[in-house]
Amino acid sequence: MVVAMLVDALLGWPARLFALFGHPVTWLGRLIKGLDSSWNRSSDASALRRAAGAAAALLMIALAASIAWALQALLAPGWTRIVVVGLLAWPLVALRSLYDHVAAVANPLQAGDVAGARLAVAQIVGRDPATLDEAGIARAAIESLAENASDGIVAPVFWGAVFGLPGIAAYKAINTLDSMIGHRTERHEAFGWAAARIDDVANFIPARFTGILFALLGARPSDAVACMARDAGRHRSINAGWPEAAMAGALGVRLSGPRIYHGSVSNEPWLNEGARDPRAADIQQGLKLYRRAMLLLAGVLAMLAFA
């Protein structure tokens, strides 16, 4: 997992590789889309659609883990295996991509280019960018950074450290399932129920660990811990509230709160209510905290490996 993090930090996932091979997440996405089209029938009863969704989720997770296990089993123990497994895990870690996407919001916003920042933030959040002022853009970027640090880096690396290549591959299947079908919409309320619940379980420990990393390394450790303890449970997600609340406390800003999705207002509770609204500079501070947290994570894993 340390090898995977280092390679991704240096290279990301180059556009040339994507053009030649695509990406494992897009491969998973095509399979999930096919199952959703063929197994999620609106004419079926809700219970049957829920069972079909559970079967689809288990099938995808088992497939990803089995392929990864077969690849790992072909390798003889030793440094070669460590390096090769790290290279195979590399595309499943979104460390560089997350940094670049959030920095792409911070840079134009600091330069006063609100329109450019809105275009950039629309790439990473689902809320309506046209409704966002500077504080709204900064808040969306920081929330995305905190949440995706957990489910884009810490969680896959955690499960990879525990179970090897099958662990990180299975987690990536779980996370992709949740992002595609784990929604409370008319189409996916039943079919995506199992995917959403499995994702909640898979992210339970990593989300809290991510929050601890942010709290320990921020400029306000006690504020971050207090914010987590007070506000994490108020978030709509049982997991995302932990890294987001820790980030809010560490930066001394308020996050979450009301936002607009597809023309409808979602009245989310505030995290760190009473603190000031974030600015462009706070995104940069969040990115610095993110870098420190990921370095500490890699360092802890390296020490465990050598121990």
MARNULO-823652 format. One record per residue (C-alpha): x, y, z. Coordinates in nm, 2 decimals, decimal comma. Layout:
{east: X north: Y up: Z}
...
// end
This chain:
{east: 0,00 north: 0,00 up: 0,00}
{east: 0,29 north: 0,24 up: 0,06}
{east: 0,42 north: 0,16 up: -0,29}
{east: 0,07 north: 0,23 up: -0,43}
{east: 0,05 north: 0,56 up: -0,25}
{east: 0,40 north: 0,67 up: -0,36}
{east: 0,35 north: 0,59 up: -0,72}
{east: 0,01 north: 0,76 up: -0,73}
{east: 0,15 north: 1,07 up: -0,55}
{east: 0,42 north: 1,10 up: -0,82}
{east: 0,22 north: 1,00 up: -1,13}
{east: -0,16 north: 1,00 up: -1,06}
{east: -0,33 north: 0,81 up: -1,34}
{east: -0,18 north: 0,95 up: -1,66}
{east: -0,41 north: 1,05 up: -1,95}
{east: -0,22 north: 0,83 up: -2,19}
{east: -0,28 north: 0,52 up: -1,97}
{east: -0,65 north: 0,61 up: -1,94}
{east: -0,67 north: 0,64 up: -2,32}
{east: -0,50 north: 0,31 up: -2,37}
{east: -0,66 north: 0,10 up: -2,10}
{east: -0,93 north: 0,30 up: -1,93}
{east: -0,93 north: 0,26 up: -1,55}
{east: -1,04 north: -0,02 up: -1,31}
{east: -1,32 north: 0,20 up: -1,18}
{east: -1,46 north: 0,25 up: -1,53}
{east: -1,44 north: -0,13 up: -1,59}
{east: -1,63 north: -0,19 up: -1,27}
{east: -1,88 north: 0,09 up: -1,37}
{east: -1,96 north: -0,08 up: -1,70}
{east: -2,04 north: -0,41 up: -1,52}
{east: -2,25 north: -0,24 up: -1,26}
{east: -2,44 north: -0,04 up: -1,52}
{east: -2,51 north: -0,37 up: -1,71}
{east: -2,64 north: -0,53 up: -1,39}
{east: -2,85 north: -0,23 up: -1,31}
{east: -3,01 north: -0,23 up: -1,65}
{east: -3,09 north: -0,60 up: -1,66}
{east: -3,16 north: -0,68 up: -1,29}
{east: -3,33 north: -0,36 up: -1,17}
{east: -3,67 north: -0,39 up: -1,33}
{east: -3,93 north: -0,13 up: -1,23}
{east: -4,21 north: -0,39 up: -1,28}
{east: -4,07 north: -0,60 up: -0,99}
{east: -4,18 north: -0,58 up: -0,63}
{east: -3,96 north: -0,37 up: -0,40}
{east: -3,85 north: -0,69 up: -0,20}
{east: -3,74 north: -0,86 up: -0,53}
{east: -3,55 north: -0,55 up: -0,64}
{east: -3,38 north: -0,53 up: -0,30}
{east: -3,28 north: -0,90 up: -0,33}
{east: -3,16 north: -0,84 up: -0,69}
{east: -2,95 north: -0,54 up: -0,57}
{east: -2,80 north: -0,74 up: -0,29}
{east: -2,71 north: -1,02 up: -0,53}
{east: -2,56 north: -0,77 up: -0,78}
{east: -2,35 north: -0,61 up: -0,51}
{east: -2,22 north: -0,94 up: -0,37}
{east: -2,14 north: -1,06 up: -0,72}
{east: -1,94 north: -0,75 up: -0,81}
{east: -1,74 north: -0,76 up: -0,48}
{east: -1,67 north: -1,13 up: -0,51}
{east: -1,56 north: -1,08 up: -0,87}
{east: -1,32 north: -0,80 up: -0,79}
{east: -1,17 north: -0,98 up: -0,49}
{east: -1,13 north: -1,31 up: -0,68}
{east: -0,95 north: -1,16 up: -0,97}
{east: -0,72 north: -0,97 up: -0,73}
{east: -0,66 north: -1,28 up: -0,53}
{east: -0,57 north: -1,48 up: -0,84}
{east: -0,32 north: -1,22 up: -0,95}
{east: -0,16 north: -1,19 up: -0,60}
{east: -0,14 north: -1,57 up: -0,57}
{east: 0,07 north: -1,59 up: -0,89}
{east: 0,35 north: -1,39 up: -0,72}
{east: 0,62 north: -1,54 up: -0,51}
{east: 0,68 north: -1,38 up: -0,17}
{east: 0,95 north: -1,12 up: -0,15}
{east: 1,03 north: -0,76 up: -0,26}
{east: 0,92 north: -0,83 up: -0,61}
{east: 0,57 north: -0,93 up: -0,49}
{east: 0,55 north: -0,62 up: -0,27}
{east: 0,64 north: -0,39 up: -0,57}
{east: 0,41 north: -0,57 up: -0,82}
{east: 0,11 north: -0,57 up: -0,58}
{east: 0,18 north: -0,21 up: -0,51}
{east: 0,17 north: -0,13 up: -0,88}
{east: -0,15 north: -0,33 up: -0,93}
{east: -0,31 north: -0,13 up: -0,63}
{east: -0,18 north: 0,20 up: -0,76}
{east: -0,49 north: 0,29 up: -0,98}
{east: -0,72 north: 0,21 up: -0,69}
{east: -0,57 north: 0,50 up: -0,48}
{east: -0,69 north: 0,84 up: -0,58}
{east: -0,44 north: 1,04 up: -0,38}
{east: -0,30 north: 1,26 up: -0,66}
{east: -0,63 north: 1,30 up: -0,84}
{east: -0,81 north: 1,43 up: -0,53}
{east: -0,54 north: 1,69 up: -0,46}
{east: -0,54 north: 1,81 up: -0,82}
{east: -0,92 north: 1,84 up: -0,84}
{east: -0,94 north: 2,04 up: -0,52}
{east: -0,63 north: 2,26 up: -0,61}
{east: -0,81 north: 2,33 up: -0,94}
{east: -1,08 north: 2,50 up: -0,73}
{east: -0,85 north: 2,69 up: -0,50}
{east: -0,63 north: 2,85 up: -0,76}
{east: -0,89 north: 3,04 up: -0,96}
{east: -1,08 north: 3,13 up: -0,65}
{east: -0,77 north: 3,29 up: -0,50}
{east: -0,72 north: 3,48 up: -0,82}
{east: -1,07 north: 3,61 up: -0,81}
{east: -1,20 north: 3,40 up: -1,09}
{east: -1,53 north: 3,29 up: -0,93}
{east: -1,67 north: 3,15 up: -1,26}
{east: -1,36 north: 2,94 up: -1,32}
{east: -1,38 north: 2,81 up: -0,96}
{east: -1,75 north: 2,72 up: -1,01}
{east: -1,66 north: 2,52 up: -1,32}
{east: -1,39 north: 2,33 up: -1,13}
{east: -1,60 north: 2,26 up: -0,82}
{east: -1,87 north: 2,12 up: -1,04}
{east: -1,63 north: 1,84 up: -1,13}
{east: -1,62 north: 1,72 up: -0,77}
{east: -1,96 north: 1,79 up: -0,61}
{east: -2,32 north: 1,74 up: -0,72}
{east: -2,47 north: 2,07 up: -0,59}
{east: -2,57 north: 2,35 up: -0,83}
{east: -2,25 north: 2,55 up: -0,89}
{east: -2,43 north: 2,86 up: -1,02}
{east: -2,58 north: 2,92 up: -0,68}
{east: -2,24 north: 2,92 up: -0,50}
{east: -2,06 north: 3,23 up: -0,38}
{east: -1,70 north: 3,23 up: -0,27}
{east: -1,79 north: 3,08 up: 0,07}
{east: -2,01 north: 2,82 up: -0,09}
{east: -1,74 north: 2,72 up: -0,34}
{east: -1,48 north: 2,69 up: -0,07}
{east: -1,71 north: 2,50 up: 0,16}
{east: -1,79 north: 2,25 up: -0,12}
{east: -1,42 north: 2,20 up: -0,21}
{east: -1,32 north: 2,14 up: 0,16}
{east: -1,60 north: 1,90 up: 0,22}
{east: -1,51 north: 1,70 up: -0,09}
{east: -1,15 north: 1,70 up: 0,02}
{east: -1,23 north: 1,57 up: 0,36}
{east: -1,49 north: 1,31 up: 0,26}
{east: -1,29 north: 1,18 up: -0,04}
{east: -0,97 north: 1,16 up: 0,16}
{east: -1,15 north: 0,89 up: 0,36}
{east: -1,32 north: 0,69 up: 0,09}
{east: -1,07 north: 0,76 up: -0,19}
{east: -0,74 north: 0,70 up: -0,01}
{east: -0,76 north: 0,60 up: 0,36}
{east: -1,04 north: 0,33 up: 0,32}
{east: -0,89 north: 0,15 up: 0,01}
{east: -0,54 north: 0,16 up: 0,17}
{east: -0,68 north: 0,04 up: 0,50}
{east: -0,85 north: -0,26 up: 0,35}
{east: -0,55 north: -0,32 up: 0,13}
{east: -0,32 north: -0,32 up: 0,43}
{east: -0,55 north: -0,58 up: 0,61}
{east: -0,63 north: -0,81 up: 0,31}
{east: -0,38 north: -0,73 up: 0,04}
{east: -0,48 north: -0,68 up: -0,32}
{east: -0,82 north: -0,86 up: -0,27}
{east: -0,90 north: -0,61 up: 0,01}
{east: -0,84 north: -0,30 up: -0,19}
{east: -1,01 north: -0,44 up: -0,50}
{east: -1,32 north: -0,54 up: -0,30}
{east: -1,34 north: -0,20 up: -0,13}
{east: -1,32 north: -0,03 up: -0,47}
{east: -1,60 north: -0,24 up: -0,60}
{east: -1,80 north: -0,15 up: -0,28}
{east: -1,74 north: 0,22 up: -0,32}
{east: -1,82 north: 0,22 up: -0,69}
{east: -2,14 north: 0,03 up: -0,63}
{east: -2,24 north: 0,29 up: -0,37}
{east: -2,16 north: 0,58 up: -0,60}
{east: -2,36 north: 0,44 up: -0,89}
{east: -2,66 north: 0,27 up: -0,73}
{east: -2,66 north: 0,35 up: -0,36}
{east: -2,89 north: 0,65 up: -0,39}
{east: -3,23 north: 0,72 up: -0,23}
{east: -3,41 north: 0,77 up: -0,57}
{east: -3,71 north: 0,60 up: -0,70}
{east: -3,50 north: 0,37 up: -0,92}
{east: -3,24 north: 0,28 up: -0,66}
{east: -3,41 north: 0,30 up: -0,32}
{east: -3,46 north: -0,08 up: -0,32}
{east: -3,20 north: -0,20 up: -0,57}
{east: -2,92 north: 0,01 up: -0,42}
{east: -3,01 north: -0,06 up: -0,05}
{east: -2,75 north: -0,34 up: 0,00}
{east: -2,47 north: -0,14 up: -0,18}
{east: -2,53 north: 0,16 up: 0,05}
{east: -2,53 north: -0,05 up: 0,36}
{east: -2,22 north: -0,24 up: 0,27}
{east: -2,04 north: 0,09 up: 0,19}
{east: -2,14 north: 0,22 up: 0,53}
{east: -1,98 north: -0,08 up: 0,70}
{east: -1,67 north: -0,07 up: 0,49}
{east: -1,61 north: 0,30 up: 0,56}
{east: -1,69 north: 0,29 up: 0,93}
{east: -1,33 north: 0,25 up: 1,06}
{east: -1,15 north: 0,44 up: 0,79}
{east: -1,38 north: 0,75 up: 0,82}
{east: -1,31 north: 0,78 up: 1,19}
{east: -0,94 north: 0,72 up: 1,14}
{east: -0,93 north: 0,99 up: 0,88}
{east: -1,09 north: 1,23 up: 1,12}
{east: -0,83 north: 1,14 up: 1,38}
{east: -0,55 north: 1,21 up: 1,13}
{east: -0,69 north: 1,55 up: 1,05}
{east: -0,74 north: 1,63 up: 1,42}
{east: -0,39 north: 1,53 up: 1,52}
{east: -0,22 north: 1,72 up: 1,24}
{east: -0,43 north: 2,04 up: 1,23}
{east: -0,34 north: 2,37 up: 1,40}
{east: -0,64 north: 2,32 up: 1,64}
{east: -0,63 north: 1,96 up: 1,76}
{east: -0,86 north: 2,02 up: 2,06}
{east: -1,11 north: 2,21 up: 1,84}
{east: -1,11 north: 1,94 up: 1,58}
{east: -1,17 north: 1,66 up: 1,84}
{east: -1,45 north: 1,86 up: 2,00}
{east: -1,61 north: 1,93 up: 1,66}
{east: -1,60 north: 1,56 up: 1,57}
{east: -1,75 north: 1,46 up: 1,90}
{east: -2,02 north: 1,72 up: 1,89}
{east: -2,12 north: 1,73 up: 1,52}
{east: -2,01 north: 1,42 up: 1,33}
{east: -2,33 north: 1,24 up: 1,42}
{east: -2,54 north: 1,53 up: 1,28}
{east: -2,42 north: 1,47 up: 0,93}
{east: -2,66 north: 1,29 up: 0,69}
{east: -2,39 north: 1,02 up: 0,65}
{east: -2,28 north: 0,80 up: 0,94}
{east: -1,93 north: 0,82 up: 0,81}
{east: -1,86 north: 1,14 up: 0,61}
{east: -1,94 north: 1,35 up: 0,92}
{east: -1,62 north: 1,24 up: 1,09}
{east: -1,35 north: 1,37 up: 0,85}
{east: -1,57 north: 1,67 up: 0,76}
{east: -1,62 north: 1,77 up: 1,12}
{east: -1,25 north: 1,72 up: 1,20}
{east: -1,15 north: 1,94 up: 0,90}
{east: -1,40 north: 2,21 up: 1,00}
{east: -1,26 north: 2,22 up: 1,36}
{east: -0,90 north: 2,20 up: 1,24}
{east: -0,95 north: 2,50 up: 1,00}
{east: -1,18 north: 2,69 up: 1,23}
{east: -1,46 north: 2,72 up: 0,97}
{east: -1,81 north: 2,60 up: 0,93}
{east: -1,90 north: 2,33 up: 0,68}
{east: -2,21 north: 2,15 up: 0,55}
{east: -2,53 north: 2,35 up: 0,60}
{east: -2,81 north: 2,42 up: 0,34}
{east: -2,73 north: 2,36 up: -0,02}
{east: -2,91 north: 2,33 up: -0,36}
{east: -2,93 north: 2,01 up: -0,56}
{east: -3,10 north: 2,02 up: -0,90}
{east: -3,31 north: 2,32 up: -0,80}
{east: -3,42 north: 2,18 up: -0,46}
{east: -3,29 north: 2,31 up: -0,12}
{east: -3,13 north: 2,04 up: 0,11}
{east: -3,13 north: 2,18 up: 0,47}
{east: -2,82 north: 2,00 up: 0,60}
{east: -2,71 north: 2,09 up: 0,96}
{east: -2,40 north: 2,29 up: 1,01}
{east: -2,07 north: 2,14 up: 1,12}
{east: -1,88 north: 2,37 up: 1,36}
{east: -2,18 north: 2,61 up: 1,36}
{east: -2,08 north: 2,96 up: 1,48}
{east: -1,74 north: 2,95 up: 1,31}
{east: -1,67 north: 3,18 up: 1,01}
{east: -1,74 north: 3,08 up: 0,65}
{east: -1,44 north: 2,94 up: 0,46}
{east: -1,24 north: 3,13 up: 0,20}
{east: -1,01 north: 3,04 up: -0,08}
{east: -0,71 north: 3,04 up: 0,15}
{east: -0,88 north: 2,78 up: 0,37}
{east: -0,89 north: 2,54 up: 0,08}
{east: -0,51 north: 2,57 up: 0,06}
{east: -0,48 north: 2,51 up: 0,43}
{east: -0,70 north: 2,21 up: 0,39}
{east: -0,47 north: 2,08 up: 0,12}
{east: -0,17 north: 2,13 up: 0,34}
{east: -0,35 north: 1,93 up: 0,62}
{east: -0,44 north: 1,66 up: 0,36}
{east: -0,07 north: 1,63 up: 0,25}
{east: 0,04 north: 1,59 up: 0,61}
{east: -0,23 north: 1,33 up: 0,69}
{east: -0,14 north: 1,12 up: 0,39}
{east: 0,23 north: 1,14 up: 0,47}
{east: 0,16 north: 1,02 up: 0,82}
{east: -0,06 north: 0,74 up: 0,69}
{east: 0,22 north: 0,62 up: 0,46}
{east: 0,47 north: 0,65 up: 0,74}
{east: 0,26 north: 0,45 up: 0,98}
{east: 0,21 north: 0,18 up: 0,72}
{east: 0,59 north: 0,17 up: 0,64}
{east: 0,67 north: 0,14 up: 1,01}
{east: 0,42 north: -0,15 up: 1,05}
{east: 0,56 north: -0,32 up: 0,74}
{east: 0,92 north: -0,30 up: 0,86}
{east: 0,82 north: -0,40 up: 1,21}
// end
